[in-house]
Amino acid sequence: MTPTRLAEAPDWRYLLREYYELYRFLPSGGSDRIRAHQRAVREAIGRVLRADTPLVFPEPAAKPATAHLRRALDEGLAGRHAPLIHCLIALRGVLNWQYGYARMPPGLARKYAYAELAGPTGPVHTHEVILGLVLFAPGCVYPTHAHDAITESYVCLSGAVSENHQGVYAPGSLIFNPPGHEHRITTSDREPSLLAYAWIGPSEKLAGYKMSFARPAGG
């Protein structure tokens, strides 16, 4: 029988607890803004767990990039976040991988996909927070974009990525994007990259968010 509430779905509860621990123990690098974001994510996850949130399962769906998921998960098992990876392996068969954009840039459709885990369209149905996964195939360039009124963080679970050509983020690294910050992501040419993400913002923004890429300068 398919569970309808979080209390009936231990695998999903374990996953949310691992996300909670992720945002509890990741270093903030001394940044008060990052520390506040980590606390906000934990508090939102705590509310979701205490509320016995409903579960709504969309039809599982794959994208071309998910051909790289097994490799990304295998690589993640060797890292510090292996407990979270084990939770994802248990649930990988029910994930709904999406693009999220009405129009996709040429070539990106084979290199990128995301799966919402908790949020307005995720299996854990909530407006408190959005938690999910982003999977990049090798050699992906994820175009410049920004988020209105939403604070975003990525945690690298496997592979390596660069944002705005400013540093390389290996497994265990956190990338922080405040509202309105334009960012572009590039990935390794040889290995896929799997990132966990969290979005925090007003519930109406989380519920009605539309994804779009930034227009090129002068466009």
N, C-alpha and C positions, 0 to 999 in steps of 0.2 A: 504494500500500500504506500502510495506517495504521501510523505508527511505534508501537513498544511501549516504547522506552526514550528517555530524554531526549537521549542522544547522537545519536539518529536524527532529532531534531526541532529543527532550528536556530531556527525561529520561536519555540518555547517557551524555548529557551536565551537567545535575544536578550531575550525578555520578562523572564526572571528577572534577567538582567544589568542591565536598565534599572531594575528594582526595587532591585537592589543599589546602583546609582548614586544612585537617589532617596534612599535612606537613608544614603548616604555624604555627600552634599552639602547636604541640607536643614539649615538652621541649627537649633540647639537652644535658642537664646535664653538661653544661659547656664545652662540647667537640667541638673544632673547626672543626674536621673532620665530625662529625655528623651534625653540623650546615651547613657546606658546602654541604653535601649530601642532606639535606632537601631543601636547596635553589636550588640545581640543579634539583631536582624532580619538584619543583614548576615551575621553568623556562621552563622545558620540557613540562609540562602540559599546561602552558600558550601558548607555540608555537603550540601545538596540537589544542587547542581551537581556536586560531586566524586563523589557516590554513584551517578551515572548512574541516577537515580530512574526507576521504572516509570511509564508513562503509561496511564491508564485513562479512556477517553472516554465520558462519559454521553451520552445522546441530547440533541442541542441542543434548547433550549426557550426560548420567548419568554413574556413577560408583558405586560399592557397598557402598563406604563411603558416598555417597550423601544421603543415607537413614538417616544420622544424620544431614543433612543440616537444616531442620526445627527447630530442637532443638537448633542448634548453632545460628541461626538467632533470635529465640525467646529470648535466653539468651543475645544476643547482644543488643536487644531493651532496656534492663534494664541498659545499660552502657552509657558512655559519648559520644560514637560514634553512637548513635541511628539514627541521620539523614543519615549517610552513610548506615546503615543497612536498612532503609526504601527504599533507592535507590536500594539496592541489591534485596530486596523483589520484587520490581516492575519489575526487569529484570531477576529474577531467571529462568523463563521458557525458556529463549533463550540462556542460558549459555552452553558452550561446555566443559564438565569436562573431563580431560585427565590424563594420567600418565606421559608422557614426556620421558620415558625411554624405550629403546628397550628391555631390560631385567629387570624384576622386581624381587627383593628379595622375597623369600617365605613368604607369609603372608601379605606383604605390600599392595598388590592389593586390599585387603578388608579394609584397614585402611587409605588410602590416595588418594587424587585427587586434581588437581588444575584446575583453569579456568582462562585463559588469557582474560583480559578485553580490554586492549590497548597494541598494539605491532605488530610485524610482522605477527602473526597468530591470533590476537584478532579481535573482531568485529570493534573496533576503530583501523583502519589499519595505523600504524605509525612505524618509526624506531627511533623516538626521545627518547622513554622510553618504558619500559614494566611494565604494571600495572596488577595485578591479585589477585586471592584469592587462598589460600591453606586451605584445609579442612582435619583435622585429626580426625579419629574416636577415641573413648576412647582406651587407652592402646597402642598407636602407637609408634613405634621406627623408626624414619626416619634416615637412615644410613648416615654415614659421607660422605660429599661431599664438593666441593669448586667450585668457579666460576672464570674462567680465564678472567681478564681484565674487570670484571663487579663488580660494587659496589651494594650490595643488602641490603635492610632493610625490616623487617617484622614489622607490627603493629598488636598486639593482639586485636581482636575485641570481642572474647568470649572464654571461657575456660581458660586454663593456660598451658604453655609449659616451658620446661627447655632446654637450649642449652649448650652442653658440660658439663652438670652437674654443671653449674656455675650460680646459681640464678634461680628464678622462675619468669616468665613473665606473669602477670595477664592482664586483659583487660585495654587498655590504654598504655601499655608498648611498647617501640620500641626496636628491636634487630637490631644491625648494623654489617654487615659482609663485610669487605673490600675485594678487589680482592685477591684470593689465600688463604683466611682464611678457614681452614677446620672446619666444624661444623656438629654436630649431634643433632637431636631434639627428645625429649621424651615428651609425653603428659599425662594428668591425666588419671587414670584408670576408672573414673566414668562419665566424661563429654567429649563431642567433643570439639575441638578447631578450631576456624576460624580466619585466619590471612590474612590481606591485605599485599601485597608486592609490592616493586618497585625496578626495576633494572635500573641502569644508566651505560652507557659505550659507546664506539665507535659504531656508527651505524652498521658497518660491523660485529661487534661482536654480537650485539643484533639480527641482521638479520639471522646469521648463527649458532646460539648457539646450541650445542648438550649437552643434560643433561646426566651425568654419575656419578656413585658413586666412591669414592676413593677406591683403592685396599687396602686390609688389609696389615699391615706391614709384609714383608716377602712373600707376595703373588705374 
